[in-house]
Amino acid sequence: MVFEEKMILNGEPEDEEEDEEEEDMVDPMETMRQKCEETEHCVHTRERLEHCESRVGSRSSTAEDCTEELFDFLHARDHCVRQTVPCSQIKSSPMVAQLADDILQIL
């Protein structure tokens, strides 16, 4: 009975270890995206996006949006990530790498 009460109050020891491991995990894609956002081309497209957002935000009524600038920035960032890690080096199934290569050829 005492052991069960300790388990209820303290939780399972494995749960604590799993929580610590989950906190330490970092998505490598996010890390690559952040690095790419610092490149000259991405900085330029981000500045264009921010300028558009401030222009649109300063108006009370406008039909303009910043979709084109957003897509330009995302395209520049994703292009940089793609150049950093070629699909042939992706450590997943060969089918996923082939599918990614096929998509890129279409674009």
ZIQUI-V523969 format. One record per backbone hydrogen bond with DSSP energy under -0.5 kcal/mol. NH is the residue of the N-H (numbers start at 0). CO is the residue of the C=O. E is the energy in kcal/mol with one decimal. If there is no record, write none. Layout:
NH	CO	E
NH	CO	E
//
This chain:
4	0	-2.0
5	1	-2.2
6	2	-2.2
7	3	-2.1
8	4	-2.5
9	5	-3.0
10	6	-1.9
14	11	-0.6
15	11	-1.1
16	12	-1.5
17	13	-2.4
18	14	-2.2
19	15	-2.0
20	16	-2.0
21	17	-2.3
22	18	-1.8
23	19	-1.3
24	20	-0.8
24	21	-0.5
27	25	-0.5
30	26	-1.7
31	27	-2.3
32	28	-2.5
33	29	-2.4
34	30	-2.0
35	31	-2.5
36	32	-2.1
37	33	-0.5
37	34	-1.1
38	35	-1.8
42	38	-2.6
43	39	-2.2
44	40	-2.4
45	41	-2.5
46	42	-2.3
47	43	-2.0
48	44	-2.0
49	45	-3.0
50	46	-2.6
51	47	-2.2
52	48	-2.7
53	49	-2.3
54	50	-2.2
55	51	-3.0
56	52	-2.4
57	53	-1.3
58	54	-0.5
58	55	-1.0
69	65	-2.5
70	66	-2.7
71	67	-2.4
72	68	-2.2
73	69	-2.8
74	70	-2.6
75	71	-2.3
76	72	-2.6
77	73	-2.7
78	74	-2.5
79	75	-1.9
80	76	-2.3
81	77	-2.5
82	78	-2.2
83	79	-1.8
84	80	-2.1
88	85	-2.1
89	86	-1.3
91	89	-1.5
95	92	-0.6
96	92	-1.7
97	93	-2.3
98	94	-2.3
99	95	-2.4
100	96	-2.2
101	97	-2.5
102	98	-2.2
103	99	-2.3
104	100	-1.9
105	101	-1.5
106	102	-1.9
//
